Amino acid sequence: MTSTFSPSEQVVRHATTRRLLMCDPEHYDVTYSINHWMDPSDPVDRDRAREQWSRLREVYGELGHQVEVMPGTLGLPDMVFAANAAVVREGRVLVANFAYRERQPESAEFLRWFERSGYGRSAIAREINEGEGDVLTVGRYLLASVGSRTTLAAHDELRAYFGVPVIPLELTDPRFYHLDTALGVLDESTVAYYPGAFTAAGVTIIEQLFPGAIRASEEDACGFGLNVMSDGLNVVVSHRATNLMEQLRARGFNPIGLDMSELIKSGGSVKCCTLELH
Ligand code: ARG
């Protein structure tokens, strides 16, 4: 379904429909700070946040994706970031084990949802791992970060649980605290990423795995431009990443820019609100 990048040829992209989980933003807020972007003294406009989240959900519907929505829980303001809930692959669910005390109670909520929805075997991770925020599926393998939210020990657990190779990428910049803030998977052979968020070894791995990877500017990365949901053709992205949208267009993708400003106040954007039920 995917195309290989070759600078000399016009690449034809194909969309595939996806099954996605989102969590209702009813209880979304910024009441504590566990990443660089969160400032509890800068109030969230919850109505606006809901409008932005609803628009995202609507766009997924327009693109033909199937969206499941679970309710949020009072007192868990970050649950809206469903990407962090789990890693889901072929009927197996490994529910996140959150690094910060503030988010730890979310694991039981997400586990309950997965048990009820019959996605197959589900368990809460033993090791610290924040789901698809830090562990991205690319075809037969997983790209996983090593950083403040996911440990190297978690990689062994992921490998054993899913029986697939796990490729470690170390994050180095506190602004990019989750892998999905610094790297977006566009299709099985294409990613966009911000090199400044990774070690030199990480950049080498990314360039070897994805020749022709799109390099985003610091400005676009800070506008949450890499926090995307791509179906292989359509790339839903924060509209702040204007240069990246141009780069995507030049490579045959169809960027769809959305205003995610209220969610960005918590350090999250498009991808953070979306868990792919692979
Ligand atoms: N406030 C949340 C946190 O710090 C934001 C999570 C964003 N999610 C993501 N997949 N990057 O945990």
Residues whose N, C-alpha, C, O or C-beta is under 5 A from the ligand:
A	BS01	LIG	I34 N35 D78 F81 A83 N84 G133 H178 D180 S266 G267 G268 C272
